[in-house]
């Protein structure tokens, strides 16, 4: 992924929002919040948790219950519930994320939540059917897809506005 230039970042910020965006960039300097987008990668830990749980299911079927206990959280809720040092700043900065990044980010998070829900249904079905081979395959494919979506979200956090297409997700998951 090519590094996003300052001009590219600012070109994606409407003139009316630019001054406020630049003020917020100064506020997040020297934190874990990206100065390019005002988003923080710490949010992705929420999704890394479900990936880790799904990875364990084929060898520890009881982890399905742990997977079912996982609940999607939006960006602000994740930080409210966290013990992170800059959580209040991350929450406040989110309202100032340039629209081009926020829309791509939120679309990607919606995709992730849909993939997680689909995955939990699929692995539950395979488990109840006693189909170990299908359970392993579904978990592997889901983990691969979730990791790809996390990579896309990470790219957006660092200044890319790329979003995965739904047909790409469907093809990978065998929908």
Backbone bond lengths (Angstrom), bond angles and torsions (degrees), N, CA, C in turn:
res aa  C-N    CA-C-N  psi(-1)  N-CA   C-N-CA  omega(-1)  CA-C   N-CA-C  phi
1 X - - - 1.440 - - 1.524 107.73 -
2 X 1.321 115.96 127.41 1.456 121.70 -179.26 1.529 110.13 -71.24
3 X 1.329 114.80 145.49 1.464 120.90 177.73 1.523 109.07 -67.72
4 X 1.314 116.67 134.79 1.456 122.88 178.96 1.517 108.80 -79.71
5 X 1.334 116.87 129.32 1.459 120.34 -179.21 1.526 110.48 -82.79
6 X 1.319 115.27 163.16 1.463 121.78 178.44 1.525 110.36 -58.63
7 X 1.334 116.78 -42.64 1.470 120.44 179.50 1.523 111.37 -62.84
8 X 1.341 117.12 -40.17 1.465 120.52 178.71 1.521 110.97 -65.00
9 X 1.321 116.44 -40.47 1.463 120.11 179.24 1.523 109.77 -63.22
10 X 1.317 116.26 -51.68 1.467 120.02 -176.57 1.520 112.08 -68.47
11 X 1.347 117.58 -28.67 1.469 118.98 178.32 1.527 111.32 -67.54
12 X 1.312 116.65 -22.70 1.457 120.61 178.23 1.512 113.49 -86.56
13 X 1.319 116.57 -0.46 1.466 121.31 -179.59 1.524 107.41 -108.04
14 X 1.329 117.20 115.95 1.472 118.94 178.80 1.527 111.07 -55.12
15 X 1.302 116.02 145.22 1.472 122.50 -178.05 1.535 111.69 -49.66
16 X 1.329 116.51 -41.00 1.465 121.15 -177.79 1.532 112.15 -65.09
17 X 1.332 117.67 -23.83 1.469 121.97 -178.18 1.526 112.62 -100.79
18 X 1.336 116.70 -9.98 1.468 120.62 -169.86 1.528 113.76 -62.54
19 X 1.313 118.08 -46.07 1.468 120.74 -177.69 1.536 110.87 -61.51
20 X 1.326 115.87 -45.07 1.466 120.58 178.60 1.533 110.97 -63.67
21 X 1.331 116.27 -42.18 1.461 120.99 178.08 1.529 110.22 -59.26
22 X 1.307 117.58 -45.22 1.462 121.04 -179.37 1.533 111.43 -64.23
23 X 1.314 117.44 -37.01 1.476 120.61 175.31 1.529 110.65 -62.11
24 X 1.335 115.54 -44.44 1.467 119.35 -179.87 1.519 111.46 -67.98
25 X 1.312 117.87 -33.98 1.468 120.15 175.98 1.520 109.90 -59.31
26 X 1.331 116.59 -41.65 1.468 120.15 177.42 1.524 110.84 -63.43
27 X 1.318 116.72 -38.90 1.474 120.64 -178.66 1.528 112.52 -66.13
28 X 1.332 117.98 -33.21 1.469 120.64 -176.44 1.526 112.90 -92.21
29 X 1.330 116.98 -2.92 1.474 120.37 179.33 1.536 109.30 -55.37
30 X 1.313 115.20 140.08 1.472 122.91 178.92 1.529 113.36 65.72
31 X 1.334 116.56 28.76 1.468 122.10 172.89 1.522 107.43 -124.09
32 X 1.320 116.61 -177.98 1.469 121.49 175.76 1.522 112.13 -84.97
33 X 1.306 117.35 10.26 1.465 122.43 179.18 1.524 107.65 -95.85
34 X 1.323 116.58 130.88 1.460 121.19 -177.58 1.524 111.77 -66.39
35 X 1.317 115.92 128.58 1.454 121.13 174.93 1.514 112.31 -73.77
36 X 1.327 117.36 -12.84 1.464 120.80 178.32 1.517 111.96 -81.34
37 X 1.337 115.85 -33.29 1.465 119.34 -172.73 1.522 114.23 -129.33
38 X 1.312 117.59 -16.60 1.473 124.68 -174.35 1.527 112.17 72.50
39 X 1.318 117.10 18.94 1.464 123.20 177.12 1.532 109.08 -106.31
40 X 1.330 116.60 155.60 1.462 121.52 -179.27 1.530 110.77 -119.83
41 X 1.322 115.28 134.88 1.463 120.30 179.04 1.522 112.27 -67.18
42 X 1.322 118.00 -17.87 1.470 120.21 179.44 1.531 111.49 -55.10
43 X 1.312 117.07 -28.92 1.471 120.05 179.11 1.527 111.27 -60.30
44 X 1.306 117.36 -31.93 1.460 120.65 -177.00 1.526 112.37 -67.25
45 X 1.326 117.78 -18.01 1.467 120.08 175.88 1.523 111.24 -59.52
46 X 1.313 116.16 -30.76 1.464 120.72 177.61 1.535 110.05 -59.49
47 X 1.310 117.08 -40.66 1.461 121.43 -179.26 1.522 111.99 -82.30
48 X 1.321 116.92 -30.78 1.467 119.10 175.34 1.521 110.59 -61.03
49 X 1.315 116.81 -30.55 1.465 121.42 178.48 1.533 110.78 -62.81
50 X 1.324 118.20 -47.87 1.473 119.98 -178.91 1.525 110.63 -69.40
51 X 1.313 117.96 -33.91 1.464 120.60 176.43 1.524 109.25 -60.73
52 X 1.316 116.59 -47.25 1.462 121.14 179.79 1.534 111.10 -60.33
53 X 1.321 116.63 -41.90 1.462 120.21 -179.88 1.529 111.43 -65.04
54 X 1.319 117.16 -45.25 1.471 120.51 179.88 1.526 110.31 -64.25
55 X 1.327 117.50 -36.46 1.467 120.53 177.45 1.524 111.63 -59.80
56 X 1.323 117.45 -32.25 1.471 121.49 -177.14 1.529 113.19 -80.54
57 X 1.318 117.95 -21.40 1.469 121.49 -172.90 1.526 113.79 -54.42
58 X 1.343 120.64 -46.22 1.476 118.11 -176.98 1.529 114.18 -58.70
59 X 1.325 117.01 -30.73 1.459 120.29 -179.39 1.520 113.68 -98.08
60 X 1.330 115.75 -15.36 1.465 120.97 -178.73 1.527 107.22 -142.22
61 X 1.317 116.69 81.78 1.463 121.52 -173.83 1.526 113.33 -56.56
62 X 1.323 117.36 -26.42 1.461 119.36 179.44 1.539 111.59 -64.90
63 X 1.317 117.10 -13.22 1.466 121.04 178.08 1.532 111.51 -69.37
64 X 1.337 116.89 -13.38 1.470 119.39 176.04 1.527 109.61 -58.24
65 X 1.327 116.45 -38.96 1.476 119.39 178.44 1.526 111.12 -64.45
66 X 1.324 116.84 -39.11 1.467 120.87 176.58 1.534 110.20 -63.59
67 X 1.331 115.76 -39.73 1.469 120.31 177.52 1.522 110.35 -62.26
68 X 1.312 116.08 -44.33 1.473 120.71 -179.71 1.532 111.77 -64.93
69 X 1.332 116.59 -27.35 1.467 120.24 179.89 1.536 111.67 -76.71
70 X 1.336 116.34 -18.63 1.466 120.41 178.62 1.527 108.72 -67.12
71 X 1.310 117.09 134.55 1.462 121.76 -177.47 1.523 109.26 -124.24
72 X 1.327 117.67 131.85 1.473 118.76 176.49 1.526 110.39 -59.65
73 X 1.316 115.23 142.50 1.468 121.09 175.85 1.519 107.86 -130.23
74 X 1.313 115.41 139.48 1.456 116.72 173.97 1.528 108.30 -75.67
75 X 1.308 114.95 171.74 1.459 122.39 -174.72 1.529 111.97 -54.48
76 X 1.314 116.92 -52.97 1.463 119.83 -176.80 1.528 112.04 -64.39
77 X 1.335 117.03 -40.34 1.466 119.93 -179.91 1.521 111.01 -63.87
78 X 1.313 116.28 -40.15 1.466 119.72 177.84 1.528 110.25 -56.44
79 X 1.325 116.02 -46.72 1.463 118.83 -178.58 1.531 111.95 -71.22
80 X 1.332 117.22 -35.91 1.476 119.04 176.11 1.532 110.67 -57.87
81 X 1.331 115.49 -39.22 1.464 121.17 -176.97 1.530 113.17 -83.16
82 X 1.315 117.47 -7.03 1.464 120.34 -174.33 1.522 111.42 -90.38
83 X 1.289 114.66 167.66 1.456 121.17 174.91 1.514 111.32 -106.22
84 X 1.323 116.38 18.43 1.453 120.39 -176.13 1.529 111.90 -68.10
85 X 1.298 115.23 145.24 1.458 122.47 -176.53 1.530 112.51 -59.79
86 X 1.310 117.95 -44.78 1.465 121.87 -175.40 1.530 113.23 -99.03
87 X 1.320 116.78 26.49 1.461 118.94 -174.11 1.522 113.19 -61.77
88 X 1.305 119.69 -40.27 1.467 121.01 -179.70 1.531 110.84 -65.86
89 X 1.319 115.92 -37.84 1.463 120.28 177.34 1.527 110.19 -66.57
90 X 1.325 117.57 -41.50 1.469 121.33 178.65 1.527 110.58 -61.75
91 X 1.317 116.67 -41.62 1.469 121.35 179.52 1.522 110.14 -64.44
92 X 1.313 116.91 -47.27 1.467 120.94 -178.09 1.526 111.58 -67.92
93 X 1.323 117.24 -39.13 1.468 121.07 -178.46 1.528 111.75 -65.31
94 X 1.328 116.75 -28.43 1.468 120.12 -176.40 1.532 112.13 -57.93
95 X 1.305 116.82 -33.57 1.463 120.09 178.98 1.520 112.79 -69.61
96 X 1.328 117.61 -8.27 1.464 122.02 -177.45 1.531 112.29 -116.22
97 X 1.325 116.85 7.26 1.465 120.86 176.58 1.530 107.44 -63.16
98 X 1.330 117.83 129.53 1.475 119.19 178.04 1.527 111.10 -54.79
99 X 1.304 115.43 139.84 1.465 122.44 -174.96 1.526 112.48 -51.60
100 X 1.322 117.98 -40.84 1.473 119.40 -176.84 1.522 111.28 -62.01
101 X 1.321 117.60 -35.86 1.465 120.44 177.94 1.527 111.49 -81.11
102 X 1.315 116.73 -40.31 1.471 119.70 -178.50 1.527 110.60 -63.60
103 X 1.326 118.04 -43.91 1.466 120.48 -179.23 1.520 111.09 -64.15
104 X 1.332 117.18 -43.82 1.466 120.32 178.30 1.530 110.64 -64.88
105 X 1.327 116.17 -41.04 1.457 121.39 -179.88 1.523 110.95 -64.16
106 X 1.314 116.89 -49.28 1.466 120.08 -178.91 1.525 111.98 -64.74
107 X 1.333 117.28 -36.82 1.471 119.81 176.32 1.527 110.42 -63.80
108 X 1.310 116.59 -39.79 1.468 121.28 179.29 1.523 110.94 -66.92
109 X 1.316 117.32 -40.36 1.468 120.65 178.37 1.531 110.22 -66.56
110 X 1.332 117.61 -38.25 1.470 120.05 175.05 1.523 110.58 -61.25
111 X 1.332 116.87 -41.81 1.462 120.34 177.23 1.525 110.28 -60.72
112 X 1.319 116.18 -44.38 1.458 120.23 -178.71 1.525 110.70 -61.71
113 X 1.310 116.68 -46.87 1.465 119.66 179.97 1.524 111.31 -62.08
114 X 1.326 117.78 -37.27 1.470 121.00 177.59 1.523 110.75 -66.91
115 X 1.320 117.44 -40.84 1.470 121.18 178.83 1.525 109.77 -65.23
116 X 1.313 117.72 -40.69 1.464 120.55 178.49 1.528 110.05 -62.11
117 X 1.326 117.66 -47.51 1.470 120.84 179.89 1.526 110.88 -60.63
118 X 1.331 117.06 -45.56 1.463 122.10 178.34 1.526 109.78 -60.41
119 X 1.316 116.39 -44.70 1.464 122.06 -179.01 1.521 111.21 -60.83
120 X 1.322 116.55 -46.96 1.463 119.63 -177.92 1.520 111.29 -61.68
121 X 1.323 116.90 -39.02 1.475 120.06 176.71 1.523 110.66 -64.81
122 X 1.335 116.44 -45.02 1.475 120.61 -177.96 1.528 112.26 -63.80
123 X 1.325 116.62 -46.47 1.464 117.41 -176.62 1.526 110.90 -72.42
124 X 1.310 116.70 -29.33 1.461 120.30 175.13 1.536 110.01 -64.63
125 X 1.333 116.58 -44.46 1.472 121.26 178.06 1.527 110.70 -60.87
126 X 1.335 116.85 -46.56 1.467 120.89 -178.84 1.522 110.76 -63.41
127 X 1.320 116.52 -40.60 1.462 120.78 179.01 1.523 110.75 -63.74
128 X 1.339 116.57 -48.54 1.468 120.88 -179.31 1.522 111.79 -63.20
129 X 1.340 116.93 -31.37 1.473 121.09 178.44 1.525 111.62 -80.32
130 X 1.319 116.69 -8.20 1.460 120.32 -178.12 1.517 112.85 70.50
131 X 1.315 117.20 21.98 1.468 122.51 -177.22 1.533 109.46 -94.05
132 X 1.327 114.60 87.21 1.461 121.06 -176.46 1.523 112.51 -62.51
133 X 1.317 116.45 -39.31 1.472 120.61 -179.66 1.535 110.28 -62.99
134 X 1.319 115.94 -46.19 1.476 120.00 178.50 1.527 110.60 -64.39
135 X 1.324 116.95 -40.35 1.462 121.23 178.85 1.531 110.13 -58.48
136 X 1.323 116.86 -47.92 1.473 120.95 178.96 1.533 110.62 -61.73
137 X 1.310 116.34 -46.32 1.471 120.47 -178.53 1.528 110.73 -62.89
138 X 1.332 116.88 -47.20 1.462 120.27 -178.40 1.529 111.42 -63.97
139 X 1.317 116.69 -39.84 1.468 119.64 177.73 1.524 110.67 -65.31
140 X 1.319 116.91 -44.29 1.470 120.54 -179.77 1.521 111.16 -61.52
141 X 1.338 117.00 -48.26 1.467 120.40 179.87 1.529 111.66 -63.11
142 X 1.314 116.13 -40.53 1.465 120.05 -179.53 1.522 111.00 -66.03
143 X 1.314 116.79 -43.20 1.465 120.34 179.15 1.525 109.95 -61.94
144 X 1.332 116.94 -43.61 1.469 120.26 178.00 1.524 110.68 -59.29
145 X 1.331 117.02 -45.31 1.457 120.63 -178.52 1.526 110.90 -67.05
146 X 1.312 117.02 -44.75 1.471 119.71 179.92 1.527 110.80 -62.09
147 X 1.330 117.05 -39.37 1.459 119.84 178.07 1.528 111.02 -64.88
148 X 1.317 117.22 -37.89 1.471 120.32 177.06 1.527 110.63 -65.02
149 X 1.315 116.83 -41.29 1.472 119.62 179.50 1.531 110.02 -66.86
150 X 1.320 117.00 -39.07 1.467 120.08 176.45 1.527 109.83 -61.69
151 X 1.324 117.66 -39.63 1.466 120.62 177.20 1.525 111.21 -62.51
152 X 1.334 116.39 -40.92 1.465 119.81 177.62 1.529 109.50 -63.27
153 X 1.328 117.22 -46.35 1.468 120.89 178.93 1.525 110.43 -60.59
154 X 1.319 117.28 -40.95 1.452 121.50 177.71 1.533 110.62 -62.01
155 X 1.319 116.41 -41.19 1.461 120.38 177.22 1.520 111.89 -62.24
156 X 1.320 116.25 -41.28 1.466 120.49 178.47 1.529 109.50 -63.40
157 X 1.310 116.75 -44.27 1.465 120.89 178.82 1.520 110.96 -57.13
158 X 1.323 116.17 -33.64 1.466 121.00 -178.70 1.523 113.67 -96.13
159 X 1.341 117.53 11.38 1.459 119.20 170.19 1.503 117.81 114.68
160 X 1.323 119.23 2.00 1.459 121.33 176.01 1.527 108.22 -96.11
161 X 1.315 117.19 144.84 1.465 119.50 179.45 1.533 111.09 -109.23
162 X 1.339 117.43 22.36 1.467 121.99 -179.97 1.529 110.43 -72.60
163 X 1.323 116.28 136.03 1.460 122.85 175.85 1.518 107.51 -125.25
164 X 1.330 117.65 140.05 1.466 120.75 176.50 1.519 109.31 -68.79
165 X 1.312 115.80 147.23 1.459 121.30 177.40 1.531 108.74 -86.79
166 X 1.319 116.52 144.54 1.462 121.67 -176.69 1.524 111.90 -59.29
167 X 1.338 118.20 -36.99 1.463 119.63 -179.55 1.530 111.62 -66.04
168 X 1.316 117.32 -29.65 1.463 121.71 175.71 1.530 110.57 -66.37
169 X 1.314 116.26 -41.52 1.470 121.63 177.75 1.526 109.96 -67.15
170 X 1.328 116.62 -47.68 1.471 121.21 -179.72 1.517 111.82 -58.31
171 X 1.331 117.14 -43.29 1.460 120.97 -178.59 1.523 110.86 -63.21
172 X 1.315 117.20 -41.51 1.456 121.19 -178.95 1.523 111.24 -67.74
173 X 1.333 116.60 -39.51 1.460 119.65 -177.68 1.522 113.41 -85.44
174 X 1.306 117.24 -4.47 1.457 120.64 179.02 1.508 113.64 72.37
175 X 1.329 115.97 32.88 1.465 119.93 179.25 1.504 110.07 -77.67
